[in-house]
Structure formats: structure tokens, C-alpha cells
Amino acid sequence: MPKAILLGSKSMLCKREIDIAQGQRGDYNGIILVLRRSYPYPEDPEVIRQNLLFSQNVVAKVGSRIVGSVSYTNVRVSKGEVVETPRYRKNKMYYVWGLAVLPEYRRRGIAARLVREAERDMYRKKANGYFGNAFSEEVAQWWVCMFGVRLRRLALDRLMTAGVPFEKRFRQEGFFEDLKTKCRELMSSLLTRTYTRAKTGIDESYKSRLH
């Protein structure tokens, strides 16, 4: 049998053996192992476990072995507790983190399959999109080529973040929808300021009468 046919058959077999699925709590140890083998400066295992607990996770498995994973969340976690509701949650945006594949299983399209499954799940949850940080320029360009993300190098809210920030939106607002959103935000801000000033004035007037 020709060598090319053998190689093609082997490639097809590898793809069939790799299953992509939503991760469960029982997968946490496997995900942590993948992350610690894939990143040069991995976080403490317990910190990773806490972050996994408040994230959705997609895993790639060969049999029962986890060989890749990606996670996404819309909350901010510290010491195992949700500490705030980030602005991106209000905007129905998810934060994607922890995309990793074991070195011996790379160059097989596993990372792309993981992200596509995560995108489908976020879209089903009616998310507007997601954002993340690529730890190198090469990885950032991979996200651009594979998923059409937009790099946000000069975004003011990401200047202090390590890596190359990127963002992808599933739905682009039209001009008038975007204008209406900005007007609502402006009116809400003005009303809040007016209310705060009025309340402060009333409180000061009441205190002066008491004295």
C-alpha cells in the first residue's frame, strides 16, 4: 500500500479517536495536568481548580485521557468566591482562558475543535461574543486566522494585561442600534448623577435644619 495512503489513514484514525465534550468535575485533575504541562509558568493547582469550578470547560479525550481543554467564564473569581459581576458579563461577553493541548497531541487541529465547541455553547447561551489574551504574537495571529478575532492592542481597559488582548463578537450592531445603546448609557449616567446630587443636597439641607 502506498505510504501516502497509510499516512492519510493514520490521520483519519487519530481524528476519530479524539472526542470533544463538555468537561465535568471529574475532569478537573486531567485539565490541571494539561495546563501545567502546556504553559511555561502555570498557576497553582488549587487556583486553577477554583477557576475551573466557576467556568464552563470543554475537553478533548483519547479514551479516558484528557489531552486538551479550553475554559470560558462570565464571572471573576478570587479565593474560590465570585468577587464581582464584571462589565463584560453585563454585556453578555465571556472570557476565554486556558486553551491547551498536550505537546504529543498538537498539530492535529484539536485546539481549533475545542474553541469551535466553546463558541457553539456560548452562542447557544445567547452570548454576544468573547475575549481573551494570547500569550504571544504567534498565538494571537493564530486566533485571527482561525476564528477572525479582532486584536485590541490599544484598548484602555486591557493596557495592564499581559499578552495580546483579542475579542470576537457573534453579532455586529447596526449604526442605529449602536447609537441607541450609547444614548441609553448616556441618559442612565446623567440620571444617576442628577439623582446623586439631588439626594446630597436634600441630606445637607436636612442636616442644617437639625442644627
trRosetta pair geometry for C-beta under 8 A, 3 or more apart (Angstrom, degrees):
i j d omega theta_ij theta_ji phi_ij phi_ji
1 5 5.5 -103 169 77 100 126
1 6 5.8 116 111 -56 115 96
2 5 4.7 91 68 5 89 103
2 6 7.2 -155 99 -6 48 86
3 6 5.5 -56 -153 36 37 114
3 7 6.3 35 153 -19 69 104
4 7 5.8 -54 -149 36 31 110
4 8 6.3 31 153 -19 64 107
5 8 5.6 -54 -148 37 32 113
5 9 6.3 33 154 -20 65 105
6 9 5.8 -56 -149 35 30 110
6 10 6.4 30 153 -20 64 106
7 10 5.6 -54 -149 35 32 113
7 11 6.4 34 153 -21 65 104
8 11 5.7 -52 -149 33 32 112
8 12 6.5 30 155 -16 65 105
9 12 5.8 -55 -149 37 33 109
9 13 6.3 36 152 -23 65 106
10 13 5.6 -54 -150 34 31 114
10 14 6.5 36 152 -23 64 102
11 14 5.7 -51 -153 30 32 113
11 15 6.7 30 152 -17 64 103
11 108 8.0 -174 -149 -133 79 88
12 15 5.8 -54 -153 35 34 111
12 16 6.5 32 152 -18 66 106
13 16 5.8 -57 -150 36 33 109
13 17 6.3 31 154 -21 66 109
14 17 5.8 -60 -150 34 30 111
14 18 6.6 19 158 -16 65 110
14 108 5.9 -106 137 -141 132 134
15 18 6.2 -64 -150 35 31 105
15 108 7.2 -170 -80 177 71 104
15 109 7.6 6 -107 61 103 121
17 62 5.5 30 143 -135 104 88
17 63 7.7 -17 -176 -34 96 70
18 60 5.5 -3 -175 -174 104 104
18 61 7.2 150 -156 72 54 38
18 62 5.8 -33 -97 -79 66 81
18 67 7.1 -80 -126 55 104 133
18 105 7.6 131 -101 -165 131 125
18 108 7.1 131 -22 129 160 135
18 110 6.1 -101 178 -103 154 105
18 113 7.7 112 121 68 122 159
19 60 7.1 155 78 -156 43 52
19 61 4.9 -22 61 61 95 93
19 62 7.8 160 16 -82 78 31
20 58 6.6 12 -175 174 91 106
20 59 7.5 174 -147 89 50 41
20 60 5.6 -21 -95 -99 71 72
20 113 5.2 -133 -68 144 148 113
20 114 6.4 -156 -133 -88 117 55
20 117 5.1 -168 152 -42 127 153
21 58 7.2 177 93 -154 26 69
21 59 6.2 -22 66 61 73 84
21 61 6.8 -18 25 8 109 117
22 56 7.3 -57 -145 -172 100 92
22 57 7.1 103 -171 81 60 59
22 58 6.1 -51 -107 -104 44 64
22 59 7.7 43 149 18 13 83
22 121 7.3 117 -92 -93 108 147
23 27 4.3 -119 -158 70 94 148
23 28 7.9 108 163 -66 122 53
23 31 6.5 35 -143 -60 153 133
23 52 7.8 -75 115 -165 142 110
23 56 7.9 136 44 171 94 50
23 57 3.3 -40 45 101 135 108
23 58 6.2 -139 -17 -86 93 9
23 59 4.3 98 -81 -22 96 110
23 69 6.5 37 -65 -134 141 114
24 27 5.3 107 55 -4 62 102
25 28 6.0 -15 -170 -24 49 112
25 53 7.9 38 -114 -109 95 73
27 30 5.2 -62 -167 47 65 114
27 31 5.7 67 137 -27 89 103
27 57 6.9 -169 89 109 129 137
27 59 5.4 -113 -174 -47 150 160
27 66 5.9 110 -160 -71 98 143
27 69 7.8 151 148 -100 122 133
28 31 5.7 -57 -146 36 32 111
28 32 6.2 33 157 -21 67 106
28 49 5.7 62 178 -126 131 85
28 52 5.3 142 -123 107 98 157
29 32 5.8 -53 -148 35 30 112
29 33 6.5 34 153 -21 63 105
30 33 5.7 -52 -151 33 32 114
30 34 6.6 33 152 -19 64 103
30 59 7.2 58 101 -145 123 140
30 65 7.1 173 -137 -164 128 46
30 66 3.2 106 150 25 129 131
30 69 7.8 134 114 -46 88 133
31 34 5.7 -55 -153 35 34 111
31 35 6.4 30 152 -17 67 106
31 48 7.6 -168 113 155 98 119
31 52 6.2 127 89 -109 147 142
31 57 6.3 -42 -98 -166 155 144
31 59 6.6 -99 -80 -98 98 112
31 66 6.1 -65 -62 144 53 158
31 69 4.6 17 -127 -19 94 174
31 71 7.7 77 -171 -54 141 115
31 98 7.5 32 176 166 110 136
32 35 5.8 -56 -147 38 32 110
32 36 6.2 25 158 -15 66 110
32 45 5.2 57 -168 -139 139 91
32 48 5.1 130 -114 102 92 141
32 49 6.6 -12 -74 -65 131 81
32 52 7.7 -83 -60 -30 88 147
33 36 6.0 -60 -143 40 27 106
33 37 6.3 17 159 -11 63 112
33 66 7.3 125 59 75 109 109
34 37 6.1 -67 -149 42 26 104
34 38 5.9 14 159 -16 65 121
34 66 6.0 -92 -37 122 127 103
34 67 7.0 125 -104 -177 123 19
34 68 6.3 159 -157 -106 148 24
34 69 5.5 129 75 12 150 106
34 100 5.1 145 142 105 99 118
34 101 7.3 -29 -167 -122 117 17
34 102 5.8 -89 -127 -59 86 82
35 38 5.9 -68 -139 40 26 106
35 39 6.0 -7 178 5 68 115
35 42 5.6 122 134 -133 87 123
35 43 7.9 -25 140 37 131 84
35 48 6.0 170 76 -136 155 147
35 69 7.3 -54 -52 61 89 120
35 98 5.8 -40 -101 -147 121 98
35 100 5.3 154 -97 22 54 162
36 39 7.2 -58 -119 44 22 89
36 42 4.3 -143 -114 65 60 175
36 45 7.2 -19 -61 -82 134 88
36 48 8.0 -100 -52 -26 92 164
37 100 7.9 130 71 166 76 130
37 102 6.1 15 98 -121 137 76
37 103 7.1 -111 148 -10 109 95
38 42 7.9 93 59 -78 64 116
38 100 3.6 151 66 -156 167 118
38 101 6.8 111 -108 49 136 33
38 102 7.0 -102 -69 -93 101 35
38 103 7.5 178 -103 -46 70 75
39 42 4.6 121 73 -76 111 78
39 100 6.8 -74 -37 -99 89 133
39 135 7.8 136 -133 -33 97 168
42 48 7.5 -11 175 -58 102 135
43 47 4.5 -94 153 83 122 127
43 48 5.4 149 80 -54 109 88
44 47 4.4 87 64 4 89 107
44 48 7.1 -160 90 -7 46 84
45 48 5.6 -56 -150 37 34 113
45 49 6.2 37 153 -23 68 105
46 49 5.4 -48 -145 34 35 115
46 50 6.5 39 154 -20 64 101
47 50 5.9 -52 -152 33 32 111
47 51 6.6 29 151 -15 64 106
48 51 5.8 -59 -152 39 32 110
48 52 6.2 35 151 -23 67 106
48 98 7.8 116 -146 -106 100 133
49 52 5.6 -51 -147 33 32 113
49 53 6.6 41 152 -30 62 101
50 53 5.6 -48 -154 23 33 117
50 54 7.2 5 158 3 62 104
50 77 5.9 -178 141 145 99 134
50 79 7.2 -96 -155 -177 164 13
50 80 4.4 -103 -132 -85 121 67
51 54 6.5 -73 -156 47 33 92
51 55 6.0 22 152 -17 70 125
51 71 7.2 93 134 128 101 159
51 73 7.5 -118 -175 -23 79 154
51 77 5.8 174 -103 64 60 138
51 97 7.5 -63 164 89 136 140
51 98 7.8 154 117 -44 130 138
52 55 5.6 -74 -139 44 31 109
52 57 6.0 12 -151 -58 91 139
52 71 6.4 -105 -111 -110 67 147
53 77 7.8 135 68 -134 93 160
53 80 7.1 19 56 -139 147 77
54 73 5.8 56 122 -135 83 137
54 75 5.4 -89 168 71 124 122
54 77 4.7 156 40 -66 152 137
54 82 6.5 155 -131 -75 146 91
55 71 4.2 34 146 -178 146 113
55 72 6.3 140 -165 65 99 26
55 73 4.1 -76 -105 -62 79 108
55 97 7.6 -92 -121 53 151 104
55 98 7.9 87 137 26 168 139
56 71 6.8 155 79 -156 47 63
56 72 5.4 -21 60 64 97 81
56 73 6.9 167 14 -80 70 58
56 118 7.4 142 107 -135 113 88
56 121 6.4 -164 152 128 150 144
57 69 6.0 -9 -172 -168 101 114
57 70 7.4 164 -152 84 58 40
57 71 4.8 -22 -100 -101 77 85
58 69 6.6 158 84 -153 52 61
58 70 5.3 -6 56 57 100 86
58 71 7.7 -173 20 -80 67 39
58 114 5.2 152 105 -159 118 79
58 117 4.9 150 -149 96 149 120
58 118 5.0 -124 -2 -65 141 87
58 121 7.3 -171 -67 1 119 143
59 66 5.1 -58 -168 -132 124 108
59 68 7.0 146 -163 86 53 56
59 69 4.8 -17 -106 -100 69 90
59 114 7.8 1 -125 -121 10 109
60 66 7.0 105 71 -159 53 62
60 67 5.3 -65 101 67 101 84
60 68 3.7 17 35 54 123 102
60 69 6.9 -139 15 -63 76 47
60 101 7.0 4 45 -115 143 94
60 105 7.6 173 112 140 134 147
60 110 4.9 38 -120 -166 172 114
60 113 6.9 91 -93 86 119 117
60 114 5.9 -77 -41 -72 108 106
61 64 6.7 -26 -169 -143 122 15
61 65 6.4 143 -156 74 73 43
61 66 5.7 -43 -96 -96 77 52
61 67 6.8 138 -118 11 24 86
62 65 5.2 -21 65 65 82 101
62 67 5.4 40 -3 -20 104 133
62 105 7.4 -150 -28 -106 133 139
66 69 6.4 14 177 -50 120 109
67 101 6.5 25 141 -157 79 74
67 102 4.8 -83 -159 17 74 118
67 105 4.4 52 170 4 129 169
67 110 6.9 -73 107 -158 106 163
68 100 6.4 -165 -144 100 65 52
68 101 3.8 -7 -102 -105 113 76
68 102 6.7 -111 -63 2 69 72
68 105 6.5 -125 -42 100 107 133
68 110 4.7 151 -5 144 165 127
68 111 6.6 -129 -162 -77 140 58
68 114 5.7 -122 132 -56 117 141
69 98 6.4 -29 108 137 99 107
69 99 7.7 -151 100 -129 49 35
69 100 6.1 2 54 56 75 85
69 114 6.8 155 -159 -143 15 142
70 96 6.7 -6 176 -167 109 99
70 97 8.0 153 -167 82 67 31
70 98 6.2 151 -141 93 39 78
70 99 4.4 11 -106 -99 100 74
70 100 7.6 160 -78 17 60 56
70 111 7.7 102 -56 -151 121 66
70 114 4.4 130 -1 148 119 119
70 115 6.0 110 -49 -77 177 61
70 118 5.3 -80 101 -44 125 145
71 96 7.4 150 88 -156 47 52
71 97 5.5 -30 75 72 96 77
71 98 4.3 27 22 53 106 129
72 94 4.5 38 171 157 112 129
72 95 6.5 167 -154 80 65 42
72 96 4.7 -23 -98 -100 97 65
72 97 7.2 146 -92 20 44 66
72 118 5.5 123 -12 -168 134 122
72 122 6.5 -55 120 -71 158 119
72 130 6.2 -48 -142 -130 130 140
73 77 7.6 -47 159 -14 161 111
73 94 6.5 143 67 -159 19 87
73 95 5.6 -25 64 58 74 94
73 97 7.5 -25 16 21 100 111
74 86 7.3 -141 178 51 58 106
74 88 6.9 -135 -142 108 77 89
74 89 4.2 112 167 -109 98 91
74 92 7.8 -23 -128 -143 144 35
74 93 7.2 146 -118 87 99 44
74 94 5.2 -70 -67 -106 88 67
74 95 7.0 149 -92 9 40 81
74 127 7.8 -152 -72 -111 132 117
75 82 4.9 -50 177 -126 132 112
75 85 7.1 -50 -121 -113 77 54
75 86 7.1 162 -138 5 28 98
75 89 6.5 45 -78 -78 52 143
76 82 6.9 100 70 -155 52 66
76 83 5.6 -63 104 54 98 92
76 84 5.3 0 54 55 123 86
76 86 5.2 106 -29 -47 111 110
77 80 6.9 7 -179 -117 109 10
77 81 6.8 153 -151 75 73 26
77 82 6.0 -48 -97 -93 68 50
77 83 6.9 129 -137 0 19 90
78 81 6.4 -32 69 63 64 76
78 83 4.5 20 22 -34 112 138
82 85 7.8 34 164 -69 118 62
85 89 5.3 -104 -175 65 80 139
85 90 6.8 85 142 -47 109 91
86 89 5.1 108 63 -4 75 97
86 90 7.7 -139 104 1 49 83
86 95 7.8 31 66 -32 161 126
87 90 5.7 -55 -159 35 42 111
87 91 6.4 28 148 -8 71 110
88 91 5.4 -60 -145 48 39 107
88 93 3.9 -78 -174 72 94 112
88 94 7.5 -178 141 -53 117 8
88 95 6.5 97 92 -51 152 91
88 131 6.9 -108 -132 29 148 119
89 92 7.4 35 -177 -80 35 27
89 93 7.3 -97 -70 54 24 65
91 128 6.2 -77 150 41 78 143
92 126 6.8 -60 -162 120 140 77
92 127 5.1 -178 161 -141 90 52
92 128 4.4 101 90 -5 104 96
93 127 6.7 101 -111 -172 26 102
93 128 5.8 -49 -72 65 71 99
93 129 5.6 -14 -120 74 87 73
93 130 6.1 147 -171 -105 75 33
93 131 6.1 18 169 -1 126 99
93 167 7.9 -25 -151 -145 135 103
94 122 5.4 -110 7 -122 145 128
94 127 5.5 -23 -18 -143 105 153
94 129 7.7 -144 29 114 77 36
94 130 4.3 -30 68 -108 87 98
94 131 7.8 168 85 24 47 58
95 130 6.9 168 -86 -162 13 87
95 131 6.3 -30 -111 70 61 75
95 132 6.4 121 -169 -89 61 69
96 99 7.0 23 156 -40 104 108
96 115 7.6 45 -161 -128 148 92
96 118 6.8 98 -120 140 114 149
96 130 4.9 64 -29 159 107 133
96 131 7.1 -172 19 87 88 24
96 132 4.0 -58 67 -63 89 130
97 132 6.2 180 -71 -134 55 107
97 133 7.8 17 -105 36 84 87
99 111 6.0 73 172 -150 112 101
99 114 6.6 150 -137 99 91 134
99 115 6.7 7 -116 -69 133 100
101 105 5.5 -118 170 89 102 99
101 106 5.2 131 102 -86 121 76
101 110 4.9 123 -116 85 138 125
101 111 5.3 -99 -25 -60 128 90
101 114 7.8 -162 -68 -11 101 142
102 105 4.8 60 67 21 91 107
102 106 7.4 -141 90 -35 44 81
103 106 5.9 -39 -153 -4 35 118
105 108 6.1 -65 174 22 67 133
105 110 6.0 21 141 -8 107 156
106 110 7.4 -103 -112 34 40 113
106 111 7.8 18 -130 -23 78 112
109 112 5.1 -51 -165 42 72 116
109 113 6.0 75 137 -25 85 101
110 113 5.7 -59 -150 38 34 111
110 114 6.3 37 153 -23 68 104
111 114 5.7 -53 -151 32 32 114
111 115 6.5 26 155 -14 65 105
112 115 6.0 -56 -148 38 32 107
112 116 6.3 33 155 -20 66 107
112 146 5.5 -130 -112 -160 105 136
113 116 5.7 -53 -144 36 31 112
113 117 6.5 31 157 -17 64 105
114 117 6.1 -60 -154 36 28 108
114 118 6.4 26 151 -16 64 108
115 118 5.5 -55 -148 39 35 113
115 119 6.2 40 152 -23 67 103
115 146 7.3 81 69 126 148 130
115 147 6.3 -86 138 -69 139 140
116 119 5.5 -49 -147 34 33 114
116 120 6.5 35 153 -20 64 102
117 120 5.7 -50 -150 33 33 112
117 121 6.6 32 152 -17 64 105
118 121 5.8 -56 -150 37 32 110
118 122 6.3 31 154 -17 66 106
118 130 8.0 3 135 -30 111 170
119 122 5.8 -57 -146 39 31 109
119 123 6.1 31 156 -20 66 108
119 130 7.7 -120 -104 10 71 132
119 147 7.4 -171 -68 -139 144 123
119 170 7.9 149 -167 -88 94 111
120 123 5.7 -56 -147 37 29 112
120 124 6.4 32 153 -21 64 104
121 124 5.6 -51 -149 34 33 113
121 125 6.5 26 152 -13 64 107
122 125 5.6 -60 -151 41 33 109
122 127 4.1 -47 174 34 90 141
122 129 7.8 61 140 -147 136 15
122 130 6.0 -50 -150 -48 170 119
122 170 7.6 -175 113 -44 105 137
123 126 7.6 41 178 -78 36 23
123 127 6.6 -80 -80 46 30 88
123 170 5.7 155 -105 -126 94 156
127 130 6.8 30 144 -56 142 82
127 170 6.8 102 96 4 76 135
128 169 5.8 -24 153 -145 84 88
128 170 6.2 -159 -177 37 32 93
128 171 6.2 -85 -144 42 72 96
129 167 6.7 62 132 175 131 82
129 168 5.1 -157 -165 103 111 57
129 169 3.7 -83 -51 -111 152 43
129 170 5.0 -170 -77 -8 74 73
129 171 7.6 -140 -46 25 98 61
130 167 7.5 -169 101 -148 40 56
130 168 5.9 4 56 56 73 91
131 152 7.6 -14 -144 13 123 139
131 165 6.8 11 177 -175 111 92
131 166 6.4 -179 -152 94 70 49
131 167 4.1 -19 -102 -102 100 78
131 168 7.3 171 -82 19 53 59
132 143 7.8 -155 68 -120 116 155
132 165 7.5 177 97 -146 32 58
132 166 6.0 -12 62 59 73 89
133 158 7.8 179 -90 -160 103 119
133 161 5.8 -130 -95 152 139 122
133 162 6.8 81 170 87 146 60
133 163 3.8 97 168 85 105 137
133 164 6.7 141 -162 64 64 39
133 165 5.4 -34 -100 -93 76 59
133 166 7.4 156 -99 16 26 77
134 137 7.7 103 113 -98 123 15
134 139 4.0 -178 -168 104 108 102
134 140 3.8 177 67 -72 152 70
134 142 7.6 157 -132 47 138 93
134 143 5.8 -134 -68 -5 131 133
134 163 5.6 173 78 178 38 112
134 164 4.5 -22 61 60 97 99
134 165 8.0 -166 18 -74 73 12
134 166 6.1 43 -14 -9 104 122
135 139 6.0 38 47 38 66 152
135 162 7.4 16 -126 130 73 100
135 163 4.7 -65 -102 -107 40 115
135 164 7.9 -104 -24 17 4 80
136 139 4.8 94 57 9 81 101
136 140 6.9 -139 98 -7 43 88
136 163 7.5 -56 -32 -134 30 82
136 164 7.4 -21 108 0 12 115
137 140 5.4 -52 -147 34 34 116
137 141 6.4 32 156 -18 66 104
137 164 6.3 105 -95 -44 50 147
138 141 6.0 -57 -152 36 29 108
138 142 6.7 35 148 -23 62 102
139 142 5.4 -48 -153 29 37 118
139 143 6.8 39 150 -18 65 99
139 164 7.6 163 78 42 88 118
140 143 5.8 -52 -157 32 35 111
140 144 6.7 35 146 -19 65 104
140 151 6.0 56 178 -103 121 119
140 163 7.9 159 -65 173 109 86
140 164 3.9 -28 -79 88 142 147
140 166 6.2 167 -143 -52 86 125
141 144 5.3 -48 -147 34 40 116
141 145 6.2 35 156 -16 70 105
142 145 6.0 -57 -144 40 29 106
142 146 5.9 11 165 -6 67 117
143 146 6.3 -64 -132 47 23 100
143 147 5.7 -42 -170 42 62 109
143 149 4.6 -20 145 28 105 134
143 166 5.4 115 113 98 148 174
144 147 7.6 -80 -115 57 8 67
144 148 6.9 39 -165 -118 47 20
144 149 5.7 -93 -88 56 51 78
144 151 6.7 -31 -74 -37 118 101
144 166 7.5 -132 -63 -130 77 138
147 168 6.1 -57 138 -82 110 157
148 168 6.6 98 92 -123 75 115
149 166 4.2 48 144 167 135 122
149 167 6.3 147 -167 68 94 25
149 168 4.4 -78 -108 -58 76 101
150 166 6.6 154 76 -160 38 74
150 167 5.3 -29 62 66 91 82
150 168 6.9 146 10 -85 76 52
151 164 6.1 -33 -143 168 110 108
151 165 7.2 115 -163 86 60 56
151 166 5.2 -42 -101 -100 52 83
152 155 3.9 18 159 -27 113 124
152 158 5.9 81 109 39 114 149
152 165 4.6 -53 67 103 97 107
152 166 6.4 161 9 -106 86 25
152 167 5.5 44 -28 -3 127 111
153 164 6.8 -30 -93 -147 81 83
153 165 7.2 169 -84 48 30 86
154 159 7.8 12 -158 -85 38 95
155 158 4.2 41 84 27 111 110
155 159 7.1 -154 87 -45 56 69
155 165 5.9 -82 37 87 129 146
156 159 6.1 -23 -151 -19 34 114
158 161 4.6 -50 -166 24 72 126
158 165 4.1 -3 170 -42 155 164
161 165 5.9 74 81 -64 135 113
169 172 6.1 109 101 -78 126 61
173 177 4.4 -134 -168 95 97 115
173 178 4.3 126 115 -63 127 87
173 181 6.9 -42 -155 -2 163 140
174 177 4.7 88 53 12 80 106
174 178 6.8 -149 89 -7 37 91
175 178 5.9 -64 -152 39 25 110
175 179 6.2 24 153 -20 64 109
176 179 5.4 -50 -143 36 35 114
176 180 6.3 38 155 -21 65 102
177 180 5.8 -52 -149 35 30 111
177 181 6.5 33 152 -20 62 105
178 181 5.7 -53 -151 34 32 114
178 182 6.5 30 153 -16 65 105
179 182 5.8 -55 -149 38 32 109
179 183 6.3 32 153 -20 65 107
180 183 5.6 -54 -146 37 32 112
180 184 6.4 34 155 -20 65 104
181 184 5.8 -54 -149 34 30 111
181 185 6.5 29 153 -17 64 106
182 185 5.7 -54 -149 37 33 112
182 186 6.3 33 153 -20 66 106
183 186 5.6 -54 -146 37 32 112
183 187 6.2 30 156 -17 66 107
184 187 5.9 -55 -144 39 30 109
184 188 6.2 32 156 -20 64 108
185 188 5.8 -55 -147 36 28 113
185 189 6.4 29 154 -19 63 107
186 189 5.8 -56 -150 36 30 111
186 190 6.3 27 154 -17 65 107
187 190 5.7 -54 -144 38 32 110
187 191 6.2 30 157 -18 66 108
188 191 5.9 -56 -145 38 28 109
188 192 6.3 30 156 -21 62 108
189 192 5.8 -56 -149 35 29 112
189 193 6.5 26 155 -16 64 107
190 193 5.9 -57 -149 38 30 109
190 194 6.2 29 154 -19 66 108
191 194 5.7 -53 -144 37 31 112
191 195 6.2 32 157 -19 65 107
192 195 5.9 -55 -147 37 28 110
192 196 6.3 28 155 -20 64 108
193 196 5.7 -55 -146 36 30 112
193 197 6.3 27 157 -16 65 106
194 197 6.0 -57 -148 38 29 108
194 198 6.2 26 156 -17 65 110
195 198 5.8 -58 -146 39 28 110
195 199 6.1 27 158 -18 65 109
196 199 5.9 -56 -146 38 27 109
196 200 6.3 28 155 -20 63 108
197 200 5.7 -55 -148 36 30 112
197 201 6.3 31 154 -19 65 106
198 201 5.7 -55 -150 36 31 112
198 202 6.4 29 154 -18 65 106
199 202 5.8 -53 -146 36 32 110
199 203 6.3 33 155 -20 65 107
200 203 5.8 -56 -148 37 30 111
200 204 6.3 27 156 -17 65 108
201 204 5.9 -57 -146 37 29 109
201 205 6.2 29 155 -19 64 109
202 205 5.7 -57 -148 38 30 112
202 206 6.3 31 154 -20 65 107
203 206 5.8 -55 -148 36 29 111
203 207 6.4 28 154 -18 64 106
204 207 5.8 -54 -147 36 31 111
204 208 6.4 32 154 -21 65 106
205 208 5.8 -54 -147 34 30 111
205 209 6.6 31 154 -20 62 104
206 209 5.9 -56 -154 33 31 111
206 210 6.7 34 150 -22 64 104
207 210 5.7 -53 -154 30 35 114
207 211 6.7 23 153 -10 66 106
208 211 6.0 -61 -150 42 34 104
